[in-house]
Amino acid sequence: MATCGHDCRCMEALEEGGARAVAVRATVPTVTPALTRRFGAAGEDDVVVVPAERIAELGAFLDGLSGLERASMRATVVRPDGTFDPWTAGPAEQVLRRVETPWFPGLMAARALRFEFQPIVDPEAGIVHGNEALVRSALPDRTLSPADLIEAARAHDALLQFDQMCRTAAITQGAPAMLGGGEGRLFVNFMPLTIYDPVVCLRTTFAAADAVGIPVTRLVFEVVESEQFPHIDHLRAILEAYREQGAGVALDDVGSGNTAIRYIDELEPDYVKLDRELLRRAVETGEGSMYEGLVGHCRALGIRVIAEGLETAEELAYCRELGVDLVQGYLVGRPAAEPRTERVELGGGNAPGAASEDGGAPLRRRAA
């Protein structure tokens, strides 16, 4: 049986032809009457069995509950023979999502992940500083986005395995093309909550770089899911493990507030990617104090600022005016099957010599 890193017997039902039903129980007694009115009488221990054709309706039922009530709902998959094991029960929302994504274990077993690459560019010279690797996959009837894949991995308790596979696959798929053109860097996303021991968990990542022959100094590891950062000391240990091997590190989707400033100050990343919504708001409303403050703060610390989500000429002009180091977004280039290495024509200041080609230059660090 294909597995995705957890010993959950309810997966047998999914892999043998889909869920016959879901057994669900509310641990808050006041929810049970509403549950039984919707789906029928409860059995032993107030367990209600929801048939396969009504599983989508169960999702709507959960959406109508309060946060406390949803947290009280436990569920497990009913096997094809009609039995279920209450000891495999988990949060109902997670089990429901697991039922909705029976394709995930097979996708992991087949290592069916591919990557597209989006350029990160000097806004004045148009020189490609690097490319971010963005995970993709597909089912016969639709393309799967990174959000689809992450949600499925979370539902199947497989974030650790998924994140590790993404890091190694991004390097093995992206590095060969980059080795053939210029000295640009490959930006590789990772979820810090999946790395319990940097020395152990990052071993396969560095081995992948060694196998394809790309120097680790040309890799930048980018923290995603910033709203779920682990304890700052643990995150610092992860970033230091990358740096000890010579890689760069970046914080993604950094917004406003004291938390953002604290992470910037204490972690001293090589790059900070500023939240797309902050840029849009600054350009559309003319109120850019938050964005400008973060740019100024990072520059004072010797941290390269990347404006992500760049979509309009007005946003490009604003970033140039602020002296933003690098830009990324549809205006610069859409994700593509191969990393981009040639100069990007942005217009208005994009001329040879406007900025030095620093794709392989040392990263700037905070002064001692």
N, C-alpha and C positions, 0 to 999 in steps of 0.2 A: 504493500500500500504506500503510495506517495505521501510523504508527510511534509509539514512545514515547521518542524521544530517543537511541537508540543504533543503531549501524549493524551489526546482527547478522543475518547472512543466515539463521540458523536460524529466525528469526521467519517467513520465507516459508512454511515447512512448517506452522507453526501456523495461519497465516491462510488457507491454502489447504485447510483441512479437517482439521487436527489432526496430531499427530505420528504418523508411521508406525512409528517406533521411536526408540530412543535408543542412540547409540554411546557406550560407556563404557570407560575404561581406568584402571587403578591404577598410579600412579607408584612405589608401594612394592611391590617384587616379591613379598613374602610374601602380599599380598592377592589376587594374580592367581589362584592355585589355587582359593581359595574362590569367587571370582567365576565362574570357568569351571565349577566343579562345580554351581553354582546355575543358571547361564544357558546353558551350552553352551560349546563350544570357541571359543577366541579366534582371531581372524584376524590379519592383518598388524599388526605393532607391538603385539601383545597386546590389540587392540581387541575387545571383546565387544559384540555388537548385541542389545539387549533389545527384543523386540517390544512393540507398543502394549498388548496385553492383559496384559503382565507388568510394566508400568511401576510399578504400585502395589507389586508385590513387590520391585522395586528399592529403593523407599523403605524397606521393612522390612529389606532387606539393609544399607542404609546405617546404619539405627538400631542394628544389631548390631555395628558397628565402633567402635573407639576413636576419640577425637578426631583423633589423628595419622593413623589409617588413613582416616577420612572425608576429611580434608584432602588425601589423596593421590589421591582419586577425581576424574577429569576426565570430562566428558561433553559431547555435542553432539546436536542433534536430527537424525535422518535424514529427508531430504526425501521427498516422495511418490514420486519416481522411484527411491528406494533409495540415493541418494548422500548423502554428508555431507562437510563441510569440517572437517578437524581443527583448522584455525586459528581456528575459532569456538568451540572447546571452552572450557568454564569449570568452576567448581566443580560437582560432580555434584548437590549438594543444591540449588544455585541453578537449574540447568538443569531438574531435576525439578520444582521449584516453578513454573518458567516453563511447562513442559508442562501442569501442573495448572491453570494460570490463562490459557488462551488468550483469555479474554474481556477481558483487561485493555487491550490496545491499542485495541480498539473502544470501550471505556468512556471512555478518555482522548480519543479522537478526537471522541466525541459530547459530551464534557464532562458526562457523566452523573453528577454529584455533587449531592447535596442535603444540607442541614444541618438538624439539630435544635438547640434552644437550651435550656440548663439554667440556671436562675437562681442567682445568688450574692447572698446576703441578709444584712443586719444581723441577728444572732441575737436582739437585744432588741426592736428596733422593727419587724422584718419588712419593712423597706424594701429594695427590690431595688436593689442597687448595680450589677449588671451581669448579663450572660448569656454563658455560654461556648458558642461554636459548635462542634458535634460533627458530623464528616463521616459521611455515610451513602451507600449506593448499593444497588442490587438487581440480581439476575439473575431470569430468569423463575421459577426454582424456589426462590430463597432471598434473604434480606436479607444484605448484606455489612456487616460491622462495620468500624470503623476499623482494627483489627488485621489483618483480611483484606485491606484495601486497601493498607496499608503493606507487608505481606509480599509482595503481588503487585508493588507498585511496586519494591521492592528486588530481586525476582527478575528483573524486566525492565529493571534498571538505569535506572529512571525516577523515583527519589526526588526529584530536583531539580524535574522538571516537575510531578510530583504535588503536591509541597509548595507550589509557586508557584500552581498552579491552586486548591488548597484555600484559600490565603490570600485570593486575589481573590474566589473564590466565596462564602466566608464573609461577606465584607464586602458584596458585592452582594445576597446573599440576606437577611442579617440587619439591615443598616442601615435600610432603609425603615421597617420596623415600629418600630424603636427611635426613629427621628426623630419618630414620631407620639406618643410617650408618655414623658415624663420626660427625665431627663438621664443615664440609666444608661449604663454602658460595655459595649462588645462585646469579649469576650476571644477572641482569635484565636490558635490554636496554630501553631507553626512548628518545624521541625527544623533546628537550627543547622548541622548538617553539610552541609546542602544549599546554604548561602549562602557562596559562595566570595569574593564581593566585595559588601559591603553596599550600596554606592552603585548598582551595576548590578542586583543581584538583587532589591532592594526597590523598584525604580522602578515596577513594575507594581502592587505592593501599594498604594503611595501614590496612584497614578493611579486605582485602583478606588475608593478613599475619596473622591477628588475628584469622580469621575464620579457617585456617588450622593449627594454633598452632606453626608457625615458628617464633622465635624471630626476630625482625627487625634487631638486631645486626648481624644476619647471612645473611643479604641481602646487595648486592652492586649494586647501580644504576649507569648504564653506559651510558654516553652521546654519542649518535650517531649523524650522520649528522654534523660532526664538521665543515664542510665548511659553514654551515648555522647557526652557533652559534648566539643566540640573543645578545643583548647588555650585556656586561660582568656583569653589576650590576644585571640584571635580572637573568642571569644564576647563579650568586653567591647566590641570594635569594632562588633559587630552590635547590641548593646543601645544603644550610644551613637548609632548611626545612627537607631534608632527614637526615642530621646529627643530628638535634634536636631530631629525633626519634631513633637515635642510629645506623642508616645504614651507610655503607661506600659509597663512590662515586668514579667513575673512568672516565677518559677521554679516548676516543677510537680514533684509527687511528691518533695519534699525529705524525706530520712530522717535517720538519725542518723550520727554519725561526723565525723572531722576534715574530710573532703572537703566535706560539706554546709556546715559552718561556714565553710570557706575560700571557697566560692563565694558564700555570703551576704555575707561581709565584703568580699570584693574586688569583687563586681559591684554591690552595693548596689541590689537590685531594689526596685521599688515594692511588690510583693506576693510573698509566699512561700506556696505551697500545701503543707501538710504531708501526708505520706504517710498514706493511709487505714489501713494496717495498724498504724501507731504509735498512732492514735486508738483503734482497736478493742482493741489490747492494753492500753492504759492504762485503759480503762473496764472491761474484762472481768477483768483481773488486779489492778487497783488500783495497779499499778506504772507511774506516769506520769512518772518523772523525765526520760526522754528527751524526751517530748512537751512537758512543762512547761518544760524547759530551752530548747528551740527557740523556744517561744512567748515566753519571757522575753527571749531573745537578740534576736529580731526586734523586739520592742516597744522594747527599749533603743536600737535603731538607727533607730526611726521607720518600720519596715517593717510594712505591713499583713499580718496573718496570716489565711489562708483555711484553714479546716478542711474538707477535702473528704471525700467518702464518708460523709457524715452519714446514718445510717439509723435511729437509735433515740432515744427521749426521753432516755435516760440519757446518750447522747453529747452531745445538745444541752445538757443541764444541766451537764455537765462543761465544755463549751466556754464557756458563760456564766460559770461560776465562774472560769475562767482569764482571762476577758476577751478571748477570741478576737474579732477584728474582724469576720470574715465567715464564713459557712458555706455549704456546697454539698453536695447529696446528695439521695437519694430522699425523705428526710423533709421536705426543703425544697420539692422539686419535681422531677419527672421531665423528661427532655428532651422538648420539644414542637416542633411545626412553626413556631411563632411565638415570638419572645422575650417573656418576661413582663416587664411594667412595673408592674403594680399590686402593692400591699402583700400580703405573704404572712402568713397567720395561723398562727403557730407555737404560741401558747399560753404561758401562764406568763411574763409579762414583755413580751409583744408588744402594746404599747399605744402609741397616738399620743403622741408627746412623750418616749418612753423613750429615744430617741436622735435626733439631728438628721438630717434628710435631706441626705446629703452626696454624692449621686450625681455632682454636678458640682463638688464641692469640690476644691481643689488637692491633689495627692498629697503625703503627708508624705515628707520627705527627711531623710537623716542630717544632723545639725548639722555645720557646717564646723569 
